[in-house]
Amino acid sequence: MVTRAESAALTRRALLDAAADLLDLGGPEAVTLREVGTRAGVTRGAPYRHFTGKDSLLTAIATERWERIADQVHALRTDPALSAADRTRGALRTLIDVGRDQPHLYQILFRRHGHRPEELGDGLDRVRSRLCAPDGDPATDRARAAGRFQAEFLAIVADLVGERNAGHYGALLLTGAHGIADMELTGHLHRDSLNATSDELVDTLVRLVTDTRVRPGPHRR
């Protein structure tokens, strides 16, 4: 016999899966709690018992994706068969692959919280979140998951360039990877015009950063 808690967990899972499918198909505009509930095959009120609104639903999707990314990067970091450079390349490609395969989700992962009103809780959403929010803060959960990825990634970069330089070069690598993903998303990165692929650019980035091991680190005042 399925318990009430198990039933609630199954419903939440169905809602998240339905929302993720809608997001992939049509972007944030396609995700509404009513449509998510219909696609998940649950009662009309079920989505509102699990999420305070569209914002908390999209935030939950982003949180789960950050957790999976962090798991992938952790697996790379702890793989003894890989060099530090290979781990770094793998971590960057993990992010770029999300941008390539799930562009709408990728944009949500990197948007500033509260930046786009059409995606985020406003009006009734905001009131509902204050009056009847489920336990836990979705934004805090998302930040924690993204922070876990960052910690795993910086540990990889530290193996490449040393602890002192990990933050500086980690930021440079992430900025480069984000630019590569964005260029791919907008159709501006292809061999005919720039004579470069995303994999080649990742290799170049990691090679340039790797060279810092034989040179002094970035100057800091």
N, C-alpha and C positions, 0 to 999 in steps of 0.2 A: 504493500500500500504506500502510495506517495504521500509524504508529509506535506504540511502547508509550506514549510520552508523550502522543501525540494520543488514544489510546484511553483513557488515564487521565483526561485532561481531559474527554472526552465523557461518561465515567461520572460524574465529579464533577458535571458540568453537569446530567445526568439526575437525580442524587440531589437536588441543590439545587432543581430545578424540581418534583420530586415532593414534597419536604418543604414547599415554599412552597404548593403546592396543598392539601396536607393541613392546613397551618396556617390557610389561609383558610377551609377547609370546617369544621374542628372545633376550632380553637384549639390551643394547645401540647399539650394532653392527647392529641390525635389523632396527634401526631408521635412515632413510634418508629422506630428504625433498621430494624427488621424490616419494618414497614409501608412505610417509604420505599423500601427495597430492592425489595419486591414491586411497588410502584407503578411504580418506575423500570425494572423488568424486568431486574434484575441478579442476580448470584449472592448467596447469603445472606451471604457474608463481605465482599462489596465495600464496603458502607457503613462497615465497621470499618477498612478500609484507608485511607479518606479522612477519617474523622472519629472522634475518640476517644469520642464519645458524643453524647447528645442536646444537651447544652450547646454543644459546638463546632459542631454542625450548625445550631442556631438562631442562634448567634452569627455564623456565616458568612452566613446569610440576612440578618440585620440589617446586617452590614457591606456587603453588596451594595446594600441599599436605601439606606443612608446615602450610598454613592457616587453612586447615581442622583440622590438629592435634591441632593447637592452639585453635580452636573453641571447640574441644572435651575437652581439658584440662581446658578451661575456664568454660565449663559446669560442670565439676567435681568440680572445685574450688568454684563455687557459689551454689553448691547443699547443702542446709542446713541439709539434711538427712544423709550426709556422715561425718564420722569422718576424722580428718586430715590424719590418717594412711590409711583409705580407699581411700581418694582422691589421696594420693601418690601412692598407689598400682595401682589405676586406670590409672594414668598418665603414669606410667612405662609400664603397659600392653598395653596401646595405642601405644606406640612406638614399642614394641615387636611384636604386631599384624601386624604392617606394614611390619616388617622384615619377618614375617611368610607368609603373604598373597601376598606381592609384593616385593620379594627379590631384583630384579633389581632396582626398584625405591628406596628402602631403602639404597642401596649402593650409589646411586646418592645423596640422602639427606645428607649423611655424608662424601662425598668425598671432598677433598680440591679443591677449584675452580682452574681450569687450570691444574689439576694433571694428567689427562689422555688425551693425544693428540687425540686418536681415538674418544673420546666423545666430545671434545671441539673444538671451532673455531680455525682454523689454516689456513694459506695461504689466499685463497680467502675469507673464512669466516671472517677472521680478517679485511681484506681490506673492505669487504662489510659492516661490522659493523661500520667502521669509516665513510664511505661515505653515507650510506643510512639507518642507524639504525632508527627503529621506536622510537617515543617519549618514554623516560624512560630508565633506565638502568636495564636490567634483573638481573644482579648480585646484585645490590642494593636492588631491590624488594625482591629477595630471602633472602638476609641477614636480611631485615626488618621482613619478615614473620617468619624466624627462631628465630629472637630476640623476637618476640611476644610470640612464644611458650616458650622460655626460661624464660621470665618475668612471665608468667602464672605459669610455673612449680616451679620457685623459690618462688613465693608467697605461693604455697601449702606447700613447704618444710619449709618455715618460720613459718607456723602455727604448724608444727610438732616439729621443733627444735629451733625456735626463729630466729629473724632477723639476729643476729650476726653470726650465724652458717649456715645460709641458703646456701650461696655460696659454702662453703666447703663440706657440706653433699649433696647438690644438685649435685655437680660434682661427688661425690662418687656414688650416686644413678644412675646417667646417665651413668657413666662408667660401672657400674655393669649391667645395662639393655642392653647396647650396647654389652657387652661381652656375655650375655645370648642369645641375638638375633643372634650374629655371630656364637655361638656354635650350635644353632638350624639350621642355614643356612647351615653349613658345616657338619651336621649330627653327631656331637660329643656329643650332649646332649640328652641322652635317659636313661631311668631307668635301662636298662640291664647293662650298664657299670658304670654309676655314681650314680645310685639310687637317681635321682633327676629329677624334671620337672621344666619348666620355672616358673610356678605359685608358686611352693614351694620355688624356689630361690628368687623370688620377695618378697614373704612373709618374708623370712629370712632377706633379705636386709633391708626391712622397719622396721622389729622388732629390728634389731641391731641398726639402726639409732634412732629409737624411744627411746631406752634406754638412749640416750645422754641427755634426758630431766631430768634425775635424777643423771647425772654425770656432771662434768665440761666440757665445750666445748673444741674443739681442741686448743692446745697450739699454740700461735702465738707470735713471737718475735716483 
